[in-house]
Amino acid sequence: MSERKPGFATQAIHAGAAPDPVTGSRVMPIHQTSSFVFNDADHAARLFGLQEFGNIYTRLTNPTVAALEARVAALEGGPAAVATASGHSAQHLVFHCLMEAGCEFAAARQLYGGSINQFVHSWKKYDWRVKWFDIDDPESLKAAVNPETRLVFVESVANPGGLVTDLDAVAAAAKAAGAPLVVDNTMASPYLCRPIEFGADVVIHSATKFLGGHGNSLGGVAVDAGTFDWGAHAAKYPTLTEPLSFYNGLDLFDTFGAIDLGGGPVNIALAIALRAFALRDIGPALSPFNAFMILTGIETLPLRMQRHVENAQAVAKWLEAHPKVAWVSHADLPGHRHHGRAQRYLPKGSGAVFTFGLKGGYEAANKVASSLKLFSMLANIGDTRSLVIHSASTTHRQLSDEQKIAAGALPEAVRLSVGLEDVADIIADLEQALALV
């Protein structure tokens, strides 16, 4: 390849991988092994002491998983990434590295229900305390973010409502408070939105969704943007800025905050902490096989996302004109309140996942979701197949009515993840289901 920076589609196919030097295999092999042989005792000591990069044990590093990490980092525009067993586990590791007991973080109310549950219930056991804000209410953001805030968490495009976060505004608030901005970019994928370009310091994916794209493998990825100066806020982030007794007094930011990996100095301190501390001890390792499946899926990400967007836009327009539909929440529709944001942050389209509301309310929404035939009713998004769910009674069921409404899981709402089938067939399936209401 030439010296010019490769385009997105080229990186989706080539980043992180090369022909296998031993066998000549053009496709990244599945390194299905638990552990790796050391050259000698000194080599092993250097690896365990973080004095040299290399493979030790698949819970920590694996060549197939490393190829996935490098590819997602390249697509998001960050210097390093760490892959995990699921999107939820990627979130867990990021919080584990940045939070201490009794500390607070700020999060948007417009989130996937599983994240809300994680923040409200699971995090309570760690004494990590959440302050909520509304992505459409600047005053609530101002009230939730302060100098004690350890991180700010949002979704680029909120699940299930398809709402678009004003990343510039949230990034400014996080920066003023001296806190990193963590963005879940699962719904958009890096093809539609690259949050680092708008101020994100960490980007998280459920790679199960659009990155893998075929509904066959669980995985998560956390991308370190390398943009946050941990040293300037050392007292808030001791894991990154204080000597670690279990690494012979190593200071991660001092060592990896400006390390040259061949293309100039980069800050990968958080990525090292995610791997050498959080992943090492908590252990949600991604299997090499799943990494291989997700890598293969990413190769067609640009093509798939183009078709997802085209189909979703057509379906949203059709639903908007249907007499039994009360409203449609897709930001690519000109009348949507976030249409302007979508044009700024997602110029290629707002994605394939959105909700629409039935005039018949809760019962009508359940009826339509249950009557679709081409659509599969299941708890996933980002598949080649069209998917449907009634969020209020499933993915957001554990939330209070107030939390459901704030998150976009209204009682009359049906969530669609529009797939890659012929759009006429997708619309025909919706038409027959709506006829039954």
Secondary structure, 3 states (H helix, E strand, C coil): CCCCCCCHHHHHHHCCCCCCCCCCCCCCCCCCCCECCCCCHHHHHHHHCCCCCCCCECCCCCHHHHHHHHHHHHHHCCCEEEEECCHHHHHHHHHHHHCCCCCEEEEECCCCHHHHHHHHCHHHHHCCEEEEECCCCHHHHHHHCCCCEEEEEEECECCCCCCECCHHHHHHHHHHHCCCEEEECCCCHHHHCCHHHHCCCEEEEECCCCCCCCCCCCCEEEEECCCCCHHHHHHHCHHHHCCEHHHCCECHHHHHCCEECCCCEECCHHHHHHHHHHHHHHCCCCCHHHHHHHHHHHCCHHHHHHHHHHHHHHHHHHHHCCCCEEEEECCCCCCCCCHHHHHHHCCCCCCCEEEEEECCHHHHHHHHHHHCCCCEECCCCCCCCCEEECHHHCCCCCCCHHHHHHHCCCCCEEEEECCCCCHHHHHHHHHHHHCCC
